[in-house]
Amino acid sequence: MKKIHFLARVVGIDWCDDGILAIVFADDSEEPSEYLELQRSFEEPDEQDQALGMATYCLSTSAGATTYGGITSFVIRDTQCTIDLAPSAAAEIGIAQYQIELDLGADDIPILYAHIRQLFQAAPSAPQTLLLA
């Protein structure tokens, strides 16, 4: 299974009007060739979303693949972010692991950490390992 490694020159955090938190790691702000987007709706999920397993966070890749849940480990140490996926999620998007180097200022790190914690807090299928150090 494939591993993706890239330098995230851009890390975007956005709250959409409909209660969705989006965190995007991208290699370029204008025309990214590689990115990973994490999203979670904080609206009450409907029965269909629950039945389809969509009542959690989702990952969207630069290749256009999307999966719901499936992160087993999300670790940031210094400027290195490693995201491991469960076998079912990896099979769905064709990627087993992301290794993302973060190009962030010191003031941006606590903001990113707070939003990552919020994204996974009480989420169904939250990562077994969440380390932000």
N, CA, C and O atoms as a DFTB+ gen file, in Angstrom:
532 C
 N C O
     1  1       0.848      -1.179       0.000
     2  2       0.000       0.000       0.000
     3  2       0.890       1.238       0.000
     4  3       1.977       1.230       0.579
     5  1       0.442       2.263      -0.628
     6  2       1.217       3.470      -0.868
     7  2       1.334       4.369       0.373
     8  3       0.407       4.483       1.175
     9  1       2.513       5.003       0.496
    10  2       2.743       6.038       1.504
    11  2       2.978       7.346       0.757
    12  3       3.672       7.373      -0.259
    13  1       2.405       8.410       1.260
    14  2       2.551       9.730       0.649
    15  2       3.386      10.597       1.581
    16  3       3.142      10.645       2.787
    17  1       4.370      11.277       1.014
    18  2       5.219      12.189       1.776
    19  2       5.267      13.511       1.034
    20  3       5.563      13.549      -0.160
    21  1       4.970      14.611       1.751
    22  2       5.089      15.925       1.113
    23  2       5.297      17.012       2.161
    24  3       5.037      16.821       3.349
    25  1       5.774      18.155       1.682
    26  2       5.969      19.340       2.513
    27  2       4.711      20.192       2.409
    28  3       4.348      20.641       1.322
    29  1       4.049      20.413       3.534
    30  2       2.860      21.268       3.556
    31  2       3.297      22.704       3.792
    32  3       3.551      23.127       4.920
    33  1       3.374      23.431       2.701
    34  2       3.714      24.850       2.799
    35  2       2.516      25.660       3.279
    36  3       2.653      26.796       3.733
    37  1       1.338      25.049       3.167
    38  2       0.090      25.701       3.562
    39  2      -0.697      24.757       4.460
    40  3      -0.889      23.586       4.132
    41  1      -1.147      25.274       5.588
    42  2      -2.079      24.550       6.452
    43  2      -3.249      25.501       6.670
    44  3      -3.114      26.549       7.303
    45  1      -4.398      25.112       6.132
    46  2      -5.584      25.952       6.247
    47  2      -6.584      25.366       7.217
    48  3      -6.800      24.154       7.253
    49  1      -7.193      26.239       8.005
    50  2      -8.239      25.848       8.938
    51  2      -9.429      26.750       8.669
    52  3      -9.291      27.973       8.632
    53  1     -10.608      26.145       8.480
    54  2     -11.778      26.942       8.139
    55  2     -13.029      26.341       8.770
    56  3     -13.218      25.124       8.770
    57  1     -13.865      27.201       9.298
    58  2     -15.201      26.806       9.744
    59  2     -16.174      27.257       8.673
    60  3     -16.327      28.456       8.437
    61  1     -16.829      26.314       8.024
    62  2     -17.818      26.628       7.000
    63  2     -19.135      26.996       7.680
    64  3     -19.375      26.640       8.834
    65  1     -19.982      27.717       6.945
    66  2     -21.247      28.199       7.494
    67  2     -22.157      27.097       8.003
    68  3     -22.965      27.325       8.904
    69  1     -22.036      25.904       7.436
    70  2     -22.939      24.830       7.826
    71  2     -22.363      23.941       8.934
    72  3     -22.716      22.765       9.028
    73  1     -21.483      24.494       9.768
    74  2     -20.979      23.773      10.926
    75  2     -19.927      22.730      10.622
    76  3     -19.778      21.763      11.369
    77  1     -19.191      22.913       9.529
    78  2     -18.151      21.963       9.140
    79  2     -16.780      22.576       9.416
    80  3     -16.486      23.696       8.998
    81  1     -15.955      21.818      10.125
    82  2     -14.563      22.195      10.356
    83  2     -13.716      21.511       9.294
    84  3     -13.793      20.294       9.125
    85  1     -12.909      22.287       8.579
    86  2     -12.015      21.743       7.549
    87  2     -10.579      22.125       7.884
    88  3     -10.285      23.281       8.189
    89  1      -9.692      21.138       7.824
    90  2      -8.255      21.350       8.006
    91  2      -7.581      20.782       6.767
    92  3      -7.760      19.610       6.437
    93  1      -6.804      21.617       6.083
    94  2      -6.170      21.204       4.833
    95  2      -4.657      21.367       4.948
    96  3      -4.152      22.413       5.357
    97  1      -3.956      20.308       4.578
    98  2      -2.498      20.334       4.453
    99  2      -2.200      20.298       2.956
   100  3      -2.608      19.357       2.277
   101  1      -1.493      21.311       2.423
   102  2      -1.249      21.374       0.982
   103  2       0.178      21.803       0.687
   104  3       0.798      22.537       1.456
   105  1       0.687      21.324      -0.452
   106  2       2.056      21.670      -0.831
   107  2       2.157      23.034      -1.512
   108  3       3.257      23.564      -1.668
   109  1       1.011      23.614      -1.924
   110  2       1.011      24.914      -2.589
   111  2      -0.349      25.567      -2.370
   112  3      -1.372      24.881      -2.362
   113  1      -0.369      26.878      -2.193
   114  2      -1.635      27.565      -1.940
   115  2      -2.427      27.829      -3.215
   116  3      -3.654      27.916      -3.171
   117  1      -1.754      27.955      -4.331
   118  2      -2.438      28.283      -5.593
   119  2      -2.869      27.043      -6.376
   120  3      -4.038      26.898      -6.731
   121  1      -1.922      26.163      -6.636
   122  2      -2.206      24.955      -7.413
   123  2      -1.537      23.751      -6.750
   124  3      -0.483      23.298      -7.196
   125  1      -2.148      23.240      -5.691
   126  2      -1.517      22.114      -4.992
   127  2      -1.505      20.849      -5.840
   128  3      -2.502      20.503      -6.473
   129  1      -0.374      20.169      -5.844
   130  2      -0.307      18.870      -6.504
   131  2      -0.541      17.763      -5.484
   132  3      -0.919      16.648      -5.842
   133  1      -0.314      18.078      -4.216
   134  2      -0.552      17.112      -3.144
   135  2      -1.237      17.828      -1.994
   136  3      -0.793      18.889      -1.554
   137  1      -2.327      17.235      -1.510
   138  2      -2.975      17.772      -0.321
   139  2      -3.777      16.684       0.377
   140  3      -4.114      15.654      -0.208
   141  1      -4.068      16.939       1.628
   142  2      -4.946      16.084       2.418
   143  2      -5.887      17.014       3.158
   144  3      -5.455      17.943       3.841
   145  1      -7.181      16.755       3.015
   146  2      -8.192      17.559       3.703
   147  2      -8.941      16.677       4.693
   148  3      -9.400      15.585       4.357
   149  1      -9.054      17.176       5.915
   150  2      -9.844      16.524       6.953
   151  2     -11.059      17.404       7.215
   152  3     -10.930      18.619       7.359
   153  1     -12.232      16.794       7.278
   154  2     -13.451      17.549       7.545
   155  2     -14.316      16.812       8.546
   156  3     -14.302      15.583       8.630
   157  1     -15.069      17.593       9.302
   158  2     -16.069      16.998      10.187
   159  2     -17.223      17.963      10.356
   160  3     -17.032      19.150      10.619
   161  1     -18.399      17.443      10.203
   162  2     -19.604      18.229      10.437
   163  2     -19.974      18.114      11.912
   164  3     -19.932      17.028      12.490
   165  1     -20.334      19.240      12.509
   166  2     -20.778      19.245      13.889
   167  2     -22.293      19.385      13.983
   168  3     -22.838      19.612      15.063
   169  1     -22.967      19.247      12.847
   170  2     -24.424      19.183      12.823
   171  2     -24.833      17.777      13.258
   172  3     -24.056      16.832      13.124
   173  1     -26.028      17.642      13.769
   174  2     -26.537      16.331      14.151
   175  2     -26.687      15.473      12.891
   176  3     -27.398      15.873      11.969
   177  1     -26.030      14.293      12.824
   178  2     -26.128      13.470      11.609
   179  2     -27.536      12.880      11.455
   180  3     -28.209      12.551      12.432
   181  1     -27.950      12.760      10.190
   182  2     -29.253      12.143       9.957
   183  2     -29.095      10.626       9.877
   184  3     -27.981      10.105       9.930
   185  1     -30.203       9.936       9.752
   186  2     -30.193       8.466       9.742
   187  2     -29.390       7.908       8.576
   188  3     -28.693       6.903       8.718
   189  1     -29.490       8.566       7.417
   190  2     -28.756       8.089       6.246
   191  2     -27.251       8.194       6.467
   192  3     -26.517       7.254       6.161
   193  1     -26.781       9.325       6.994
   194  2     -25.348       9.490       7.275
   195  2     -24.872       8.422       8.260
   196  3     -23.794       7.852       8.089
   197  1     -25.664       8.156       9.275
   198  2     -25.295       7.139      10.252
   199  2     -25.255       5.754       9.614
   200  3     -24.330       4.982       9.867
   201  1     -26.245       5.439       8.794
   202  2     -26.306       4.123       8.151
   203  2     -25.145       3.910       7.188
   204  3     -24.670       2.785       7.032
   205  1     -24.684       4.977       6.541
   206  2     -23.598       4.876       5.560
   207  2     -22.206       5.051       6.188
   208  3     -21.201       5.017       5.477
   209  1     -22.141       5.237       7.511
   210  2     -20.850       5.413       8.171
   211  2     -20.254       6.791       7.958
   212  3     -19.046       6.974       8.101
   213  1     -21.093       7.766       7.617
   214  2     -20.626       9.110       7.323
   215  2     -20.811      10.075       8.498
   216  3     -20.646      11.283       8.330
   217  1     -21.147       9.565       9.668
   218  2     -21.391      10.403      10.841
   219  2     -20.107      10.576      11.645
   220  3     -20.118      10.466      12.871
   221  1     -19.010      10.844      10.962
   222  2     -17.704      11.036      11.580
   223  2     -16.901      11.989      10.694
   224  3     -17.461      12.623       9.799
   225  1     -15.626      12.091      10.932
   226  2     -14.759      12.922      10.089
   227  2     -14.492      12.200       8.772
   228  3     -14.674      10.988       8.665
   229  1     -14.060      12.964       7.779
   230  2     -13.676      12.341       6.509
   231  2     -12.322      12.884       6.070
   232  3     -11.898      13.964       6.480
   233  1     -11.657      12.102       5.223
   234  2     -10.394      12.488       4.601
   235  2     -10.639      12.568       3.101
   236  3     -11.271      11.686       2.522
   237  1     -10.141      13.617       2.481
   238  2     -10.190      13.735       1.025
   239  2      -8.774      13.978       0.530
   240  3      -8.029      14.775       1.101
   241  1      -8.416      13.282      -0.536
   242  2      -7.049      13.346      -1.053
   243  2      -6.971      14.145      -2.346
   244  3      -7.989      14.439      -2.973
   245  1      -5.765      14.487      -2.731
   246  2      -5.557      15.209      -3.987
   247  2      -5.918      14.364      -5.195
   248  3      -6.126      14.903      -6.281
   249  1      -5.995      13.052      -5.029
   250  2      -6.395      12.156      -6.125
   251  2      -7.919      12.070      -6.249
   252  3      -8.435      11.409      -7.150
   253  1      -8.639      12.744      -5.335
   254  2     -10.092      12.741      -5.391
   255  2     -10.758      11.644      -4.583
   256  3     -11.979      11.495      -4.639
   257  1      -9.988      10.877      -3.839
   258  2     -10.553       9.800      -3.014
   259  2     -11.008      10.356      -1.672
   260  3     -10.414      11.293      -1.137
   261  1     -12.065       9.768      -1.143
   262  2     -12.595      10.164       0.162
   263  2     -12.940       8.921       0.963
   264  3     -13.447       7.938       0.422
   265  1     -12.660       8.977       2.258
   266  2     -13.065       7.913       3.176
   267  2     -13.519       8.553       4.470
   268  3     -13.089       9.653       4.818
   269  1     -14.382       7.864       5.172
   270  2     -14.917       8.353       6.443
   271  2     -14.294       7.570       7.585
   272  3     -14.296       6.339       7.583
   273  1     -13.753       8.302       8.571
   274  2     -13.074       7.658       9.680
   275  2     -11.819       6.965       9.184
   276  3     -11.299       7.294       8.118
   277  1     -11.337       6.011       9.954
   278  2     -10.246       5.171       9.481
   279  2      -8.847       5.577       9.868
   280  3      -7.898       4.868       9.532
   281  1      -8.673       6.697      10.567
   282  2      -7.334       7.057      11.033
   283  2      -7.077       6.298      12.333
   284  3      -7.840       6.427      13.290
   285  1      -6.006       5.510      12.366
   286  2      -5.661       4.779      13.590
   287  2      -4.664       5.548      14.443
   288  3      -4.647       5.406      15.666
   289  1      -3.831       6.365      13.799
   290  2      -2.805       7.115      14.521
   291  2      -2.594       8.463      13.836
   292  3      -2.434       8.534      12.618
   293  1      -2.597       9.533      14.636
   294  2      -2.343      10.882      14.143
   295  2      -1.326      11.494      15.095
   296  3      -1.643      11.815      16.241
   297  1      -0.097      11.652      14.604
   298  2       1.006      12.106      15.458
   299  2       1.701      13.295      14.808
   300  3       2.067      13.255      13.633
   301  1       1.875      14.346      15.592
   302  2       2.718      15.471      15.169
   303  2       3.806      15.618      16.211
   304  3       3.537      15.839      17.392
   305  1       5.047      15.490      15.751
   306  2       6.231      15.740      16.582
   307  2       7.054      16.789      15.860
   308  3       7.472      16.591      14.719
   309  1       7.282      17.900      16.531
   310  2       8.006      19.018      15.926
   311  2       7.311      19.425      14.636
   312  3       6.193      19.940      14.671
   313  1       7.952      19.203      13.508
   314  2       7.361      19.602      12.226
   315  2       6.942      18.403      11.376
   316  3       6.645      18.561      10.192
   317  1       6.915      17.227      11.956
   318  2       6.583      16.004      11.211
   319  2       5.219      15.468      11.650
   320  3       5.011      15.166      12.825
   321  1       4.307      15.355      10.705
   322  2       2.977      14.805      10.952
   323  2       2.892      13.436      10.267
   324  3       3.148      13.315       9.069
   325  1       2.532      12.417      11.039
   326  2       2.378      11.070      10.497
   327  2       0.953      10.609      10.778
   328  3       0.492      10.622      11.920
   329  1       0.270      10.203       9.721
   330  2      -1.114       9.760       9.813
   331  2      -1.185       8.342       9.262
   332  3      -0.910       8.114       8.084
   333  1      -1.556       7.389      10.118
   334  2      -1.693       5.993       9.709
   335  2      -3.169       5.661       9.561
   336  3      -3.998       6.072      10.374
   337  1      -3.486       4.908       8.508
   338  2      -4.867       4.530       8.238
   339  2      -5.107       3.053       8.508
   340  3      -4.219       2.221       8.325
   341  1      -6.311       2.747       8.943
   342  2      -6.729       1.358       9.128
   343  2      -6.741       0.674       7.764
   344  3      -6.921       1.343       6.746
   345  1      -6.555      -0.637       7.725
   346  2      -6.530      -1.348       6.440
   347  2      -7.751      -1.083       5.557
   348  3      -7.606      -0.963       4.341
   349  1      -8.932      -0.989       6.132
   350  2     -10.138      -0.757       5.311
   351  2     -10.116       0.633       4.680
   352  3     -10.469       0.785       3.511
   353  1      -9.707       1.647       5.441
   354  2      -9.615       3.009       4.894
   355  2      -8.491       3.099       3.869
   356  3      -8.641       3.750       2.835
   357  1      -7.363       2.447       4.153
   358  2      -6.237       2.445       3.216
   359  2      -6.629       1.796       1.896
   360  3      -6.251       2.274       0.827
   361  1      -7.383       0.714       1.971
   362  2      -7.834       0.046       0.745
   363  2      -8.790       0.934      -0.040
   364  3      -8.790       0.918      -1.270
   365  1      -9.603       1.707       0.671
   366  2     -10.585       2.564       0.008
   367  2      -9.930       3.711      -0.760
   368  3     -10.369       4.050      -1.860
   369  1      -8.876       4.317      -0.185
   370  2      -8.248       5.453      -0.865
   371  2      -6.902       5.125      -1.493
   372  3      -6.331       5.961      -2.193
   373  1      -6.387       3.927      -1.257
   374  2      -5.123       3.513      -1.865
   375  2      -3.891       4.060      -1.189
   376  3      -2.807       4.051      -1.770
   377  1      -4.045       4.544       0.052
   378  2      -2.927       5.133       0.789
   379  2      -2.966       4.596       2.214
   380  3      -4.006       4.639       2.870
   381  1      -1.826       4.087       2.693
   382  2      -1.754       3.535       4.047
   383  2      -1.258       4.556       5.059
   384  3      -1.594       4.483       6.241
   385  1      -0.453       5.514       4.591
   386  2       0.154       6.462       5.524
   387  2       0.468       7.775       4.823
   388  3       0.849       7.809       3.653
   389  1       0.296       8.851       5.577
   390  2       0.757      10.178       5.156
   391  2       1.882      10.588       6.078
   392  3       1.783      10.447       7.297
   393  1       2.961      11.098       5.489
   394  2       4.049      11.731       6.220
   395  2       4.132      13.149       5.678
   396  3       4.535      13.373       4.536
   397  1       3.744      14.102       6.516
   398  2       3.644      15.490       6.072
   399  2       4.589      16.336       6.910
   400  3       4.484      16.376       8.136
   401  1       5.505      17.007       6.241
   402  2       6.371      17.972       6.911
   403  2       5.619      19.295       6.951
   404  3       5.124      19.763       5.927
   405  1       5.534      19.894       8.130
   406  2       4.762      21.115       8.314
   407  2       5.666      22.342       8.298
   408  3       6.648      22.416       9.038
   409  1       5.325      23.292       7.452
   410  2       6.041      24.558       7.371
   411  2       5.182      25.598       8.080
   412  3       4.466      26.371       7.443
   413  1       5.267      25.605       9.419
   414  2       4.421      26.475      10.234
   415  2       5.250      27.379      11.122
   416  3       6.354      27.029      11.538
   417  1       4.699      28.544      11.403
   418  2       5.303      29.413      12.391
   419  2       4.944      28.929      13.787
   420  3       3.953      28.221      13.962
   421  1       5.734      29.302      14.774
   422  2       5.510      28.858      16.161
   423  2       4.133      29.269      16.670
   424  3       3.531      28.539      17.457
   425  1       3.625      30.415      16.240
   426  2       2.319      30.888      16.691
   427  2       1.173      30.069      16.099
   428  3       0.083      30.034      16.671
   429  1       1.405      29.411      14.958
   430  2       0.355      28.644      14.292
   431  2       0.145      27.257      14.889
   432  3      -0.931      26.676      14.747
   433  1       1.159      26.729      15.551
   434  2       1.098      25.347      16.051
   435  2      -0.009      25.152      17.092
   436  3      -0.785      24.206      16.958
   437  1      -0.122      26.003      18.127
   438  2      -1.202      25.794      19.099
   439  2      -2.598      25.883      18.467
   440  3      -3.515      25.179      18.890
   441  1      -2.756      26.725      17.481
   442  2      -4.047      26.857      16.786
   443  2      -4.361      25.567      16.037
   444  3      -5.483      25.064      16.104
   445  1      -3.373      25.032      15.325
   446  2      -3.571      23.773      14.607
   447  2      -3.907      22.654      15.583
   448  3      -4.847      21.894      15.350
   449  1      -3.157      22.542      16.662
   450  2      -3.391      21.483      17.655
   451  2      -4.811      21.567      18.223
   452  3      -5.484      20.546      18.363
   453  1      -5.259      22.762      18.546
   454  2      -6.598      22.940      19.116
   455  2      -7.671      22.464      18.133
   456  3      -8.643      21.823      18.534
   457  1      -7.495      22.773      16.862
   458  2      -8.497      22.379      15.865
   459  2      -8.444      20.877      15.571
   460  3      -9.480      20.260      15.322
   461  1      -7.267      20.297      15.596
   462  2      -7.170      18.842      15.405
   463  2      -7.860      18.129      16.568
   464  3      -8.601      17.169      16.359
   465  1      -7.617      18.595      17.783
   466  2      -8.289      17.986      18.945
   467  2      -9.805      18.110      18.809
   468  3     -10.542      17.168      19.097
   469  1     -10.257      19.271      18.371
   470  2     -11.692      19.497      18.204
   471  2     -12.273      18.582      17.125
   472  3     -13.367      18.042      17.290
   473  1     -11.551      18.410      16.037
   474  2     -12.017      17.562      14.940
   475  2     -12.239      16.125      15.408
   476  3     -13.220      15.488      15.025
   477  1     -11.333      15.621      16.230
   478  2     -11.415      14.225      16.662
   479  2     -12.178      14.025      17.972
   480  3     -12.546      12.896      18.297
   481  1     -12.422      15.094      18.729
   482  2     -13.057      14.957      20.035
   483  2     -14.428      14.293      19.913
   484  3     -15.314      14.789      19.217
   485  1     -14.583      13.179      20.594
   486  2     -15.843      12.419      20.636
   487  2     -16.321      11.980      19.248
   488  3     -17.498      11.666      19.070
   489  1     -15.430      11.957      18.281
   490  2     -15.809      11.505      16.934
   491  2     -15.855       9.984      16.899
   492  3     -14.978       9.319      17.450
   493  1     -16.875       9.436      16.252
   494  2     -16.846       7.988      16.030
   495  2     -15.578       7.636      15.246
   496  3     -15.190       8.362      14.331
   497  1     -14.964       6.570      15.589
   498  2     -13.726       6.080      14.969
   499  2     -12.568       7.084      15.070
   500  3     -11.761       7.211      14.149
   501  1     -12.502       7.791      16.203
   502  2     -11.377       8.694      16.442
   503  2     -10.088       7.865      16.494
   504  3     -10.133       6.682      16.831
   505  1      -8.946       8.469      16.165
   506  2      -7.686       7.715      16.196
   507  2      -7.410       7.121      17.572
   508  3      -7.668       7.747      18.599
   509  1      -6.883       5.907      17.571
   510  2      -6.482       5.273      18.820
   511  2      -5.317       6.016      19.449
   512  3      -5.199       6.100      20.671
   513  1      -4.447       6.559      18.581
   514  2      -3.313       7.349      19.036
   515  2      -3.437       8.753      18.484
   516  3      -3.480       8.953      17.270
   517  1      -3.494       9.722      19.381
   518  2      -3.488      11.130      18.995
   519  2      -2.424      11.799      19.840
   520  3      -2.603      11.988      21.043
   521  1      -1.312      12.159      19.207
   522  2      -0.187      12.765      19.911
   523  2       0.200      14.041      19.197
   524  3       0.553      14.028      18.017
   525  1       0.129      15.142      19.923
   526  2       0.508      16.437      19.386
   527  2       1.564      17.005      20.308
   528  3       1.251      17.538      21.373
   529  1       2.843      16.886      19.890
   530  2       3.938      17.295      20.776
   531  2       4.938      18.153      20.037
   532  3       5.929      18.590      20.623
